[in-house]
Amino acid sequence: MLETRNHDEPNWHKSSFSGGAENCVEVAHDATGWRLRDSKNPDGPHHHFTHTQWTNFLHHLHHNRLG
């Protein structure tokens, strides 16, 4: 049986660092930016970041400047 997907819903991806654990984050990309949610609560709230905000976050994360 083929599973259909609602194309209005983001395509969520679990962090590869989770190692199969349940307590991790999931991210999704759409036309307006990036979304971040708790994998334990997929129907709960999520955070939205514009493309610029997400790029800046990754830059600071890469350069260890989040402190």
N, C-alpha and C positions, 0 to 999 in steps of 0.2 A: 504494500500500500504506500503510495506517495504521500508525503506530508506537505501540506500547503502552508505557505508563510504569508502573513499579512504584511504587505510591503509598506504600510504606514508605520509599522513597528520597527525600531532599530534592530540591527543584527548584532546581538551582544556576544562578546568574546571574553572568556575567562583568562585571567593572568596566567602565563606559562610558569610563573614562580610559585603557583599554588601547590603544585605537585599532587593534584587531585584532591586536596583538602577542601573543606566546605567554607572556610573563613577566608575569603579573598574578595577581590574587586573584579568587576566586569566593566569593559568599555565598549562603546558603540560609536560609530561615526555616521553623521548624516549631513545634509546640505548646510546646516547652520553651525556645525562644530562637532564637539565630542561630548559624550555623556558618560558618567561614571556612577556605578551603583554597587551596593553590597550584595554579593552573590547569595547570602543567606536570606535576603529579603527582596527577591526580584520584582515583586509587585509594589514595593515601597517607593519612597522618594529617590530621586537621583539628582546629581549635580550636572549642570550644563556649562560647558566652556566653549567660548568662541575659538576659531582656529588660531587667532593670535594669542589668546590666553593659554591654550594647550601647548603651542609651540614654545612660549616663554617658560611654562612649567617644565617641559622636557629639557629645555636648555639649562635651567637652574638645577634640575635633578642630575643631569649629566655632569655638571661642574660642581656638584655637592654644595650648592648655595641655598639650600632650603631652610637652614637653621635660623 
